[in-house]
Amino acid sequence: MSSPDPSPPRGPTQLRYAARSDVGLRRPGNEDSGFADDTMLIVADGMGGHAAGELASAMAVATFAEMSDEEMPVDEALEQLAGGVDLLSERIGDVIAAEPSNQGMGTTLTGLVWLGERMAVVHVGDSRAYLLRDGALDQITKDHTYVQSLVDAGEITAEEATRHPRRNLLNRAVDGIHVVEADLSMRETRRGDRYLLCTDGLSGVVPDDQLAAVLREHSDPTGAVTRLVDMALEAGAPDNVTVVVADVGPGDARTTDPVVVGAAGEPGNRARLPHVPWPVDEQLDPDDPQPRGTRPSLDELHSGEAAEPGQPTTVAPAAPGRPASGHRTRRVVIAAIGAVLLLFALMGALLVGWLANQYYVADSSGAVAVYRGVPGSLGPVPLQRLAEETDIPVSSLPSYAQTRVTSGIFATSQQRADEIVAELRNDAATCRTDPATPGCPAPPKTGKDGSP
């Protein structure tokens, strides 16, 4: 794309955008989601695998796409975006509460809100936003990762970070459990600016100089996103890839439909969360002629407000016969109570059985330990018990491993828990033999006689 004129003409401007998502070459499913309309650009990278990462990223898109329909004054934009992060966290927490096996799900979130002369930025995790201006590409978000913290501390270089074995370890994500503080900022916009949002499926395999070259070469957003995703695939695409490109250009009467890509656009994911306000986009489900996001809510169905124009809303009349007697009513109530008690008993049995097959590795009085169950309690009843306490002090581990143990490392089986303990034991051994390894705790100071 040619560089903009040094004195761009004044006049109305608008966003022109394109988005694309691909599962990549090694993942069984797509946990990324993306969204673009005339004011909002979003990418989200779900995490958790079997723990519904695709639902977390899809909810991120739904939550912020819903905000794009609301008025957002410039002086209130950052506050509203912070509230959106809190709402997303609450929604993810509700999904986990309804289905505890989803614990561990979460998502990154990187979004831009175009406000005319300003662009509001919201960011959590390691998905990225870039700005191409006057031919130069700048990353306008900072990764919330362990390796970025090492770079910030001067322990490794940015180039070394690209090869670090822990480069995908997040320090911050929206997981519905932990309070998360998003990075929020406001930036000036100019006509001719081009914005790139992407998950680490692109930025993790394609260097920034190649990203810049593609953004400069392709004049339209569609060509740019197509080429960028293709480059990730050519590089092996070990992860899902989601890309949004948007230009600030001259305004006209033409409008472009919103675009939803990745997990947020999958009908199966939307069906799993029927109460989420899914955004409308131009892609239709062939089995449902209604645009996505326009399906009536349960409240509308119950009230009859969702009837098609010209079609009367009817309620089936009660069958003729004698009104129910008081005895019959009591029998119905007793039967209903019995059914509810039976359901609770069944749910309790299922919960006990499920807890018996859950494991996690965490801290126990300063030592690495294996727990059976899940963290937390149900009223006064704990949902876990100590299965094994090891001889590995948490303080002997590298800082990133200490963070993981403190937060709790979930395991899918006893065997996997044992494997995690073995990995931590190796990390502790590495720190003993080579204390200069990045992240390892400093060795204790000793006197001349060798005593502490």
MOSUL-V53501 format. One record per residue. N is the residue number from 1. RES is the residue in three letters. SS is DSSP state (hx for helix, st for strand, lp for the rest). PSI is psi in degrees with one decimal (none if undefined). OMEGA is omega in degrees with one decimal (NA if undefined). Layout:
N/RES/SS/PSI/OMEGA
N/RES/SS/PSI/OMEGA
//
This chain:
1/MET/lp/131.7/-177.9
2/SER/lp/152.4/180.0
3/SER/lp/144.1/-179.7
4/PRO/lp/155.9/176.9
5/ASP/lp/139.6/-178.6
6/PRO/lp/-29.5/178.4
7/SER/lp/77.3/-175.0
8/PRO/lp/145.9/-178.4
9/PRO/lp/148.8/177.6
10/ARG/lp/166.3/180.0
11/GLY/lp/176.9/-179.4
12/PRO/lp/145.8/178.3
13/THR/st/163.2/175.9
14/GLN/st/166.7/177.0
15/LEU/st/135.6/168.2
16/ARG/st/131.6/-166.1
17/TYR/st/163.6/173.1
18/ALA/st/154.2/-179.6
19/ALA/st/149.5/177.1
20/ARG/st/144.7/176.2
21/SER/st/142.4/-179.7
22/ASP/st/142.8/-178.2
23/VAL/lp/-19.8/-176.5
24/GLY/lp/-169.2/-173.0
25/LEU/lp/-6.8/-175.4
26/ARG/lp/-12.7/-177.7
27/ARG/lp/143.0/178.8
28/PRO/lp/-22.2/-178.9
29/GLY/lp/169.1/-177.1
30/ASN/lp/114.9/177.1
31/GLU/lp/2.7/176.0
32/ASP/st/154.8/171.2
33/SER/st/151.3/177.5
34/GLY/st/156.3/-178.8
35/PHE/st/143.8/174.4
36/ALA/st/133.2/168.4
37/ASP/lp/-165.6/-171.4
38/ASP/lp/-3.3/175.6
39/THR/lp/-20.2/-171.1
40/MET/st/134.5/174.9
41/LEU/st/129.0/-175.6
42/ILE/st/138.2/163.0
43/VAL/st/145.2/-179.6
44/ALA/st/137.9/-178.4
45/ASP/st/106.7/-178.6
46/GLY/st/150.5/177.4
47/MET/st/158.0/178.6
48/GLY/lp/-13.8/177.5
49/GLY/hx/-113.8/-179.6
50/HIS/hx/-17.7/-178.9
51/ALA/hx/32.9/167.0
52/ALA/lp/45.7/173.9
53/GLY/hx/-32.4/179.9
54/GLU/hx/-32.1/177.9
55/LEU/hx/-37.8/-179.5
56/ALA/hx/-46.5/179.9
57/SER/hx/-36.8/178.6
58/ALA/hx/-40.3/177.7
59/MET/hx/-31.3/176.3
60/ALA/hx/-46.5/178.3
61/VAL/hx/-45.4/-178.3
62/ALA/hx/-43.2/-177.5
63/THR/hx/-44.5/-176.3
64/PHE/hx/-28.4/173.7
65/ALA/hx/-35.1/176.5
66/GLU/hx/-36.9/179.5
67/MET/hx/-26.1/-177.7
68/SER/hx/-18.6/178.0
69/ASP/lp/-7.1/-176.8
70/GLU/lp/153.1/176.4
71/GLU/lp/135.2/-178.5
72/MET/lp/89.6/176.9
73/PRO/lp/148.2/-177.0
74/VAL/hx/-42.2/-175.9
75/ASP/hx/-6.7/178.6
76/GLU/hx/-1.3/-171.1
77/ALA/hx/-48.3/-175.9
78/LEU/hx/-37.2/177.5
79/GLU/hx/-40.7/178.7
80/GLN/hx/-38.3/178.5
81/LEU/hx/-39.8/176.1
82/ALA/hx/-40.0/176.2
83/GLY/hx/-33.7/176.6
84/GLY/hx/-39.0/176.8
85/VAL/hx/-43.0/178.5
86/ASP/hx/-41.0/179.5
87/LEU/hx/-41.7/177.7
88/LEU/hx/-44.7/179.1
89/SER/hx/-40.5/179.5
90/GLU/hx/-42.1/-179.5
91/ARG/hx/-40.6/176.8
92/ILE/hx/-41.2/177.4
93/GLY/hx/-37.5/178.3
94/ASP/hx/-39.4/178.9
95/VAL/hx/-40.6/179.1
96/ILE/hx/-40.6/179.6
97/ALA/hx/-37.2/-179.8
98/ALA/hx/-28.7/-179.7
99/GLU/lp/91.6/-173.9
100/PRO/hx/-24.1/-180.0
101/SER/hx/-13.2/177.7
102/ASN/hx/-2.9/179.1
103/GLN/lp/131.7/-173.7
104/GLY/lp/-13.7/176.8
105/MET/lp/154.4/178.9
106/GLY/st/-179.6/-177.7
107/THR/st/151.6/164.9
108/THR/lp/169.6/178.3
109/LEU/st/124.2/172.5
110/THR/st/122.5/-175.8
111/GLY/st/150.5/175.3
112/LEU/st/138.0/175.6
113/VAL/st/117.8/-178.0
114/TRP/st/123.4/-177.0
115/LEU/lp/30.6/-179.2
116/GLY/lp/-96.6/-179.7
117/GLU/lp/-1.9/179.8
118/ARG/st/154.4/174.4
119/MET/st/119.2/177.0
120/ALA/st/139.3/-175.8
121/VAL/st/132.5/172.9
122/VAL/st/135.7/-171.4
123/HIS/st/129.7/172.2
124/VAL/st/125.0/174.9
125/GLY/lp/-150.4/-174.9
126/ASP/lp/9.0/165.2
127/SER/lp/156.9/-169.1
128/ARG/st/158.2/169.1
129/ALA/st/134.4/178.5
130/TYR/st/155.3/172.9
131/LEU/st/125.1/171.8
132/LEU/st/114.9/-179.7
133/ARG/st/128.4/-178.2
134/ASP/lp/34.9/176.1
135/GLY/lp/-6.5/-178.4
136/ALA/st/136.1/-178.7
137/LEU/st/128.0/177.3
138/ASP/st/136.3/173.4
139/GLN/st/122.0/-174.7
140/ILE/lp/3.4/172.1
141/THR/lp/157.2/177.3
142/LYS/lp/131.8/-178.9
143/ASP/lp/136.4/173.4
144/HIS/lp/72.6/-176.9
145/THR/st/162.3/178.0
146/TYR/hx/-43.6/-177.3
147/VAL/hx/-31.6/177.0
148/GLN/hx/-34.6/176.6
149/SER/hx/-34.2/175.7
150/LEU/hx/-40.2/177.2
151/VAL/hx/-45.7/-179.5
152/ASP/hx/-33.1/-179.6
153/ALA/lp/-3.4/-180.0
154/GLY/lp/13.9/-178.0
155/GLU/lp/-29.8/175.3
156/ILE/lp/164.4/177.8
157/THR/lp/164.7/177.8
158/ALA/hx/-34.5/179.5
159/GLU/hx/-39.9/177.4
160/GLU/hx/-30.7/-179.6
161/ALA/hx/-31.2/-178.6
162/THR/lp/-18.3/-179.3
163/ARG/lp/-0.2/-174.9
164/HIS/lp/136.4/-177.7
165/PRO/lp/-19.3/179.9
166/ARG/lp/24.6/-173.7
167/ARG/lp/-18.9/-178.9
168/ASN/lp/6.3/-178.7
169/LEU/lp/114.7/-177.1
170/LEU/st/142.0/170.2
171/ASN/lp/-18.4/-174.1
172/ARG/lp/133.5/174.8
173/ALA/lp/164.2/177.0
174/VAL/st/109.1/-173.7
175/ASP/lp/3.2/177.5
176/GLY/lp/-2.1/-177.8
177/ILE/lp/-52.0/-177.6
178/HIS/lp/144.0/173.9
179/VAL/lp/128.5/-177.3
180/VAL/lp/137.2/177.6
181/GLU/lp/117.6/-179.9
182/ALA/lp/151.0/168.9
183/ASP/st/125.9/-178.4
184/LEU/st/135.2/179.7
185/SER/st/163.7/178.0
186/MET/st/132.2/-176.2
187/ARG/st/150.6/175.1
188/GLU/st/143.3/174.7
189/THR/lp/154.6/176.2
190/ARG/lp/150.2/172.8
191/ARG/lp/133.2/-176.4
192/GLY/lp/-12.0/176.3
193/ASP/lp/142.9/173.2
194/ARG/st/128.7/-179.0
195/TYR/st/138.6/174.9
196/LEU/st/125.6/170.6
197/LEU/st/138.1/-178.6
198/CYS/st/155.2/171.1
199/THR/lp/171.5/-176.1
200/ASP/hx/-4.2/171.6
201/GLY/hx/-22.4/173.0
202/LEU/hx/-56.2/-174.3
203/SER/hx/-22.6/-179.9
204/GLY/lp/-13.5/-177.0
205/VAL/lp/-18.5/-179.3
206/VAL/lp/119.8/-177.8
207/PRO/lp/155.8/-177.3
208/ASP/hx/-35.5/-178.3
209/ASP/hx/-32.4/176.4
210/GLN/hx/-35.7/174.4
211/LEU/hx/-45.6/-178.9
212/ALA/hx/-41.2/-178.8
213/ALA/hx/-43.5/179.5
214/VAL/hx/-43.3/-179.2
215/LEU/hx/-31.1/176.8
216/ARG/hx/-34.2/-172.5
217/GLU/hx/-33.7/-174.9
218/HIS/lp/119.2/-174.8
219/SER/lp/-23.5/-178.8
220/ASP/lp/146.5/-179.0
221/PRO/hx/-36.0/-178.4
222/THR/hx/-45.7/178.0
223/GLY/hx/-36.1/-179.2
224/ALA/hx/-47.6/-177.9
225/VAL/hx/-35.8/179.3
226/THR/hx/-45.7/-179.1
227/ARG/hx/-39.3/-178.0
228/LEU/hx/-43.5/177.7
229/VAL/hx/-40.7/178.2
230/ASP/hx/-37.3/178.6
231/MET/hx/-39.0/176.6
232/ALA/hx/-40.2/178.4
233/LEU/hx/-40.7/178.7
234/GLU/hx/-27.7/179.8
235/ALA/lp/3.6/177.5
236/GLY/lp/-19.4/176.0
237/ALA/lp/65.4/179.4
238/PRO/lp/-10.5/-177.6
239/ASP/lp/169.3/171.7
240/ASN/lp/151.4/-176.7
241/VAL/st/123.6/176.5
242/THR/st/132.1/-173.8
243/VAL/st/134.5/171.3
244/VAL/st/130.5/175.5
245/VAL/st/133.9/-179.4
246/ALA/st/139.9/178.9
247/ASP/st/142.1/170.1
248/VAL/st/108.4/-175.0
249/GLY/st/-177.5/-179.1
250/PRO/st/141.6/-179.9
251/GLY/lp/151.6/173.9
252/ASP/lp/-171.6/-174.6
253/ALA/lp/-12.3/-176.7
254/ARG/lp/145.2/176.3
255/THR/lp/154.3/179.4
256/THR/lp/135.7/-179.5
257/ASP/lp/150.5/172.9
258/PRO/lp/151.9/180.0
259/VAL/st/129.0/175.3
260/VAL/st/129.0/-178.8
261/VAL/st/160.9/176.9
262/GLY/st/-149.7/-173.8
263/ALA/hx/-32.1/-178.0
264/ALA/hx/-19.0/179.7
265/GLY/hx/-0.4/-177.5
266/GLU/lp/123.2/179.3
267/PRO/hx/-35.4/-179.7
268/GLY/hx/-41.0/178.4
269/ASN/hx/-39.1/179.3
270/ARG/hx/-36.3/-179.7
271/ALA/hx/-29.1/179.9
272/ARG/hx/-18.8/-179.2
273/LEU/lp/71.7/-172.6
274/PRO/lp/-20.2/-176.4
275/HIS/lp/-1.0/178.6
276/VAL/lp/136.5/-178.8
277/PRO/lp/80.3/-175.8
278/TRP/lp/140.2/-179.6
279/PRO/lp/153.2/173.6
280/VAL/lp/141.7/170.6
281/ASP/lp/175.7/-172.8
282/GLU/lp/-10.1/-178.8
283/GLN/lp/131.3/-177.6
284/LEU/lp/146.1/170.5
285/ASP/st/119.9/-176.6
286/PRO/lp/-22.2/179.2
287/ASP/lp/-0.5/-178.4
288/ASP/st/108.8/-174.9
289/PRO/lp/-11.0/179.4
290/GLN/lp/141.4/173.2
291/PRO/lp/147.5/177.2
292/ARG/lp/138.6/178.2
293/GLY/lp/-8.7/-179.2
294/THR/lp/4.0/179.3
295/ARG/lp/142.0/-179.1
296/PRO/lp/148.1/175.7
297/SER/lp/168.5/177.9
298/LEU/hx/-36.8/178.7
299/ASP/hx/-40.0/178.7
300/GLU/hx/-41.2/179.7
301/LEU/hx/-41.7/-178.1
302/HIS/hx/-31.8/-177.3
303/SER/hx/-13.3/-179.0
304/GLY/lp/5.1/-177.5
305/GLU/lp/-12.3/-175.5
306/ALA/lp/7.2/-179.8
307/ALA/lp/145.0/179.3
308/GLU/lp/151.9/179.0
309/PRO/lp/134.7/177.9
310/GLY/lp/-7.1/-179.5
311/GLN/lp/119.6/-179.1
312/PRO/lp/146.8/174.7
313/THR/lp/124.5/-176.4
314/THR/lp/154.0/174.2
315/VAL/lp/129.3/-177.6
316/ALA/lp/131.8/179.9
317/PRO/lp/153.7/178.2
318/ALA/lp/145.4/178.7
319/ALA/lp/143.4/-179.7
320/PRO/lp/156.2/178.7
321/GLY/lp/-179.4/-178.8
322/ARG/lp/145.9/174.8
323/PRO/lp/150.6/-178.4
324/ALA/lp/139.8/178.7
325/SER/lp/168.7/177.7
326/GLY/hx/-37.1/178.8
327/HIS/hx/-42.6/-179.6
328/ARG/hx/-40.1/179.0
329/THR/hx/-43.1/178.9
330/ARG/hx/-39.6/179.1
331/ARG/hx/-40.8/178.9
332/VAL/hx/-42.9/179.9
333/VAL/hx/-45.1/-179.9
334/ILE/hx/-41.8/179.0
335/ALA/hx/-39.5/179.6
336/ALA/hx/-42.7/178.4
337/ILE/hx/-42.1/178.7
338/GLY/hx/-39.8/179.5
339/ALA/hx/-40.0/179.1
340/VAL/hx/-43.9/178.5
341/LEU/hx/-41.4/178.5
342/LEU/hx/-39.5/179.1
343/LEU/hx/-43.9/178.8
344/PHE/hx/-39.7/178.5
345/ALA/hx/-41.7/178.9
346/LEU/hx/-42.6/179.1
347/MET/hx/-38.1/177.9
348/GLY/hx/-43.1/178.9
349/ALA/hx/-41.6/179.2
350/LEU/hx/-39.0/179.5
351/LEU/hx/-43.5/178.7
352/VAL/hx/-44.4/179.4
353/GLY/hx/-39.0/180.0
354/TRP/hx/-42.9/-179.9
355/LEU/hx/-32.9/-178.1
356/ALA/lp/-18.7/-177.3
357/ASN/lp/12.5/178.5
358/GLN/lp/140.4/-180.0
359/TYR/st/154.1/169.8
360/TYR/st/156.2/-179.7
361/VAL/st/129.3/-176.4
362/ALA/st/-174.8/-178.2
363/ASP/st/136.0/172.5
364/SER/st/101.8/-179.9
365/SER/lp/40.8/176.4
366/GLY/lp/-1.1/-179.8
367/ALA/st/153.4/174.9
368/VAL/st/133.2/-177.5
369/ALA/st/156.7/176.3
370/VAL/st/128.6/177.9
371/TYR/st/147.3/173.6
372/ARG/st/125.4/-175.8
373/GLY/st/-151.6/178.8
374/VAL/st/156.0/178.8
375/PRO/st/151.9/175.4
376/GLY/st/-172.4/-178.5
377/SER/st/161.0/174.7
378/LEU/st/93.6/-171.2
379/GLY/lp/-126.9/179.1
380/PRO/lp/-3.1/-174.0
381/VAL/st/116.1/177.1
382/PRO/st/147.4/-178.8
383/LEU/st/15.8/179.1
384/GLN/st/162.5/171.6
385/ARG/st/152.4/-179.0
386/LEU/st/121.4/-179.8
387/ALA/st/-34.7/-178.1
388/GLU/st/133.5/173.2
389/GLU/st/123.9/-176.6
390/THR/st/177.4/177.1
391/ASP/st/19.9/-178.3
392/ILE/st/111.0/176.1
393/PRO/st/134.9/177.9
394/VAL/hx/-34.7/-178.2
395/SER/hx/-14.4/180.0
396/SER/hx/-5.2/-175.5
397/LEU/lp/158.2/171.5
398/PRO/lp/159.4/-174.3
399/SER/hx/-38.6/-179.0
400/TYR/hx/-35.6/178.9
401/ALA/hx/-37.3/175.9
402/GLN/hx/-41.4/178.6
403/THR/hx/-43.0/-179.4
404/ARG/hx/-43.0/-178.9
405/VAL/hx/-42.1/179.5
406/THR/hx/-38.4/179.6
407/SER/hx/-23.4/-176.1
408/GLY/lp/124.8/180.0
409/ILE/st/111.2/-176.3
410/PHE/st/142.4/-179.6
411/ALA/st/144.4/-177.1
412/THR/lp/-8.1/-179.2
413/SER/lp/170.0/175.5
414/GLN/hx/-40.2/179.1
415/GLN/hx/-42.9/179.7
416/ARG/hx/-37.2/176.9
417/ALA/hx/-42.0/177.7
418/ASP/hx/-36.9/178.7
419/GLU/hx/-39.7/178.5
420/ILE/hx/-41.8/178.1
421/VAL/hx/-40.8/178.9
422/ALA/hx/-40.5/177.9
423/GLU/hx/-42.0/178.8
424/LEU/hx/-37.0/177.6
425/ARG/hx/-40.6/177.3
426/ASN/hx/-39.7/177.6
427/ASP/hx/-43.0/179.4
428/ALA/hx/-39.7/178.9
429/ALA/hx/-39.0/178.1
430/THR/hx/-41.3/179.9
431/CYS/hx/-32.3/177.9
432/ARG/hx/-42.3/-175.9
433/THR/hx/-28.9/-178.9
434/ASP/lp/78.5/-176.3
435/PRO/lp/-16.3/-178.8
436/ALA/lp/-3.9/177.9
437/THR/lp/132.9/-178.9
438/PRO/lp/130.8/177.1
439/GLY/lp/-16.2/-177.5
440/CYS/lp/147.5/178.9
441/PRO/lp/148.4/178.6
442/ALA/lp/137.2/178.6
443/PRO/lp/148.4/-179.8
444/PRO/lp/142.9/178.2
445/LYS/lp/142.2/-179.8
446/THR/lp/157.0/176.8
447/GLY/lp/179.6/-178.8
448/LYS/lp/-29.9/-179.5
449/ASP/lp/4.9/178.6
450/GLY/lp/-3.9/-180.0
451/SER/lp/155.4/178.2
452/PRO/lp/none/NA
//
